[in-house]
Each structure stands twice: as C-alpha cells, then as structure tokens.
Amino acid sequence: MNKSIKVEDYYDQATFSRIKALADTKETPFVVIDTATVDHNYDELTRNFPFASIYYAVKANPAPEILSLLANKGSNFDIASIYELDKVLKLGVSADRCSYGNTIKKSKDIRYFYEKGVRMFATDSEADLRNIAKAAPGSKIYVRILTEGSYTADWPLSRKFGCQNDMAMDLLILARDLGLTPYGLSFHVGSQQRDIDSWDGAIGKVKVIFERLKEEDNIELKMINLGGGFPANYITKTNDLETYAQEITRFIQEDFGDDFPEIILEPGRSLISNAGILVSEVVLISRKARTSLHRWVYTDVGKFSGLIETLDESIKYPIYVEKTGELEEVVIAGPTCDSADIMYEDYKYGLPLNLAIGDRLYWFSTGAYTTTYSAVEFNGFPPLKDYYV
Ligand SMILES: *Cc1c(COP(=O)(O)O)cnc(C)c1O
C-alpha cells in the first residue's frame, strides 16, 4: 500500500495553487493543465540535451494550447495522422518542422503529408517504404528498429513497431535504390522507461548499422532518433531527467565520439504529464461483504474517461485527497457499467478511512495520454473536459 500522497512531493506550492484555484470552480471530472510547467519542462529538456532537435509527440496531448506553446518555443512535431498534421499546420507551423513518425499509414495519407510539404518519414517495412517512394518521392527516410526494454517500461511500445537490424539495413539500401534519401535510424525504448541502460543497447545497435551501411554499401546515415520514453512523476520513482541526459549523452559519445550524428528526441509524456491534474469525485463507497478487508471506491472518472493507461495497472498515478488520517486499502473503479472499468485492484491504494461520497480525488501527473484517450460517450458519459492555466 502506498503512503499518503503529499502535494509537495509532486508540485511546488504556486503551481498547485494555480491549478486548484481553477479546479475549485469546475464540476468534475476534468483535467487542468498548467502551461507554465510545460514551458519549464521544455526548457529543462533542451538544457539537458543542448545538441538535440525536439520533435514533440503530438499524441501525448494535442490541445492547441500545448501545440502553440511548443511551436513558439521552437519545437518540431512528430505526427502520426493527417488529423494531427492539420492541427499543427493550422497554428502556422511550417511543414519542414514535421515528421510522419507512424510506420502504419495509408498511401493516400503519405501523399497528403507530401503535398503539405513534409519530407521526413519513418518506416519499418518494405511495403510502406515502396508506398513512400511513390507518394513522397525523394523524401528523407529513417527506419525504426526493434529494441528490448519492454519489461522496464511501464507502457511498452515494442513488438508492434520496428524491425530487426538486418531488415533495417535492407530497407535503407532499398530506400536509396528507390530514389529516397536514407537518412537515419529511430527507436523507442518504451514509454516511461525506468531503465536508462535501454538506450545503451539501442544506440549500440544503431552504431553497428551505421558502420555496416557505410562500409558495405557506401551509405552514410546522418541522424539518430532516440524516441521518447523519458519519465514523468508517478508512484514508482525514476531517475531525474538530468541523470537520463548524462547517461544517454555518454552512450552516444562512447559509440560515436564527440562528432556524433544529428540527434532527434520525441518526448511526449515527460513534457506534459506532470503539468496536469485530473480531478474526480467519489460517487460511491461500498464493501462487498460484511467481512471485506477493503472498500471499493467508485469515482466519476475511469478507464473510459481518460485513464486508459491504468490498463494492467501499468501507470500508477499518485492520488491525492485533502482529508488526512488513517489509511485503508481500497479498490478504485470508474463509473461505467463495464467490469473492465476498474483502475486499481492488485496494487492497493491507501485512502483515508474518513473518505466520503462527494470528496474529490486529485490524480497527479495526468497531463499526457488522458484527454484524447477518453471515450466519446460510453454509457452516455461525455468525454473528459480539459482546462489550461
Ligand atoms: C508515443 C511516441 C513517442 C512519445 O513517447 P513518450 O514516452 O510519451 O515520450 C515518441 N515517438 C513515437 C514514435 C511515439 O509513438
């Protein structure tokens, strides 16, 4: 069971007050996102990785408030669909600051990106590469490789994306032969990756491909895309960003020396998560039997209203309540008529015994991967609302 969650372990007082002031005026459930924190997180990232180009992973939170803030700070954008592209271009961002990072795409969508001016595309398969060659001739190609690390990432992104090293080489050679520009390699070690050494293994693989392509095929790659995976603050602790940056920089230098290739980062979670607090209300508290050792706490937010990353209890959000006192183990579940709508049952959260119906729960670090994951109207519940301060 966790200890009671303290505000000061996650937010400075001024930030929490800003969020709370707005939250007090709204009806639950909703998420409030503090844009000053996003601003700060972006500065921290560029300070720690001064040599890298940032491509914000739009899927983490595509709100115009976030996109325009990051656009003004000079960020580029990692985009997964024509809809995300439209959102970003609408803000006046030029297409040369966008990459099409999804390896799964329709030919007509590739053409759409190309017509809008995008010239950098990810791939991990021959069929997709041939589509890119036709629909986006001459573009820069980076191939995504498979990486380990799914056991130490709280939200793994392996298996579905990427290809083995030998295939990556075949694809880059084919890219050249199809008139494209073989530009680089990418990987994603898994989101909320707690093991920094995952980057070491992946960069090592990249190094081997760089060398072999140069020696055997006279192809000189220019770029390494290190993906996302940088941490947010949840219940399970991680190293701080500075430690990630120091270690990853050392891995790059060990393999490539000081004169290393262009480096791209695609942060999502680490930029936005801890800027957000989701606020819900307790709808019901019950016990299943006279002798039950724990209570069930049902809230007005659940798996279908933004908390999908609680699947398999993968992401353990810190849950703060204003009441204090003795804690009791509880099961926490959402409001819908689907028994999958249980957030935490194996991992027991401790909430105060005096918690009552109508009390608010503050779910910390919920700025990323919440708003757009919310269902349209399952059981008639409207999508999660979001407010920006
Ligand atoms: C989702 C995604 C990211 C963002 O990952 P985080 O772990 O949230 O930083 C980056 N790159 C790609 C290709 C992604 O799909």
The ligand as a Tripos MOL2 file, in Angstrom:
@<TRIPOS>MOLECULE
LIG
   15    15     1     0     0
SMALL
NO_CHARGES

@<TRIPOS>ATOM
      1 C1          4.2800    7.8930  -28.4290 C.3       1 LIG1
      2 C2          5.5500    8.1500  -29.1450 C.ar      1 LIG1
      3 C3          6.5060    9.0000  -28.5810 C.ar      1 LIG1
      4 C4          6.3530    9.6400  -27.2240 C.3       1 LIG1
      5 O1          6.8000    8.7820  -26.2260 O.3       1 LIG1
      6 P1          6.8170    9.2320  -24.6870 P.3       1 LIG1
      7 O2          7.2730    8.0200  -23.9920 O.co2     1 LIG1
      8 O3          5.4610    9.6760  -24.3320 O.co2     1 LIG1
      9 O4          7.8000   10.3440  -24.5720 O.co2     1 LIG1
     10 C5          7.6370    9.2470  -29.3290 C.ar      1 LIG1
     11 N1          7.8400    8.6880  -30.5340 N.ar      1 LIG1
     12 C6          6.9450    7.8620  -31.1030 C.ar      1 LIG1
     13 C7          7.2000    7.3070  -32.4590 C.3       1 LIG1
     14 C8          5.7810    7.5630  -30.4240 C.ar      1 LIG1
     15 O5          4.8890    6.7220  -30.9750 O.3       1 LIG1
@<TRIPOS>BOND
     1     1     2 1
     2     2     3 ar
     3     2    14 ar
     4     3     4 1
     5     3    10 ar
     6     4     5 1
     7     5     6 1
     8     6     7 2
     9     6     8 1
    10     6     9 1
    11    10    11 ar
    12    11    12 ar
    13    12    13 1
    14    12    14 ar
    15    14    15 1
@<TRIPOS>SUBSTRUCTURE
     1 LIG1         1 GROUP 0 **** ****
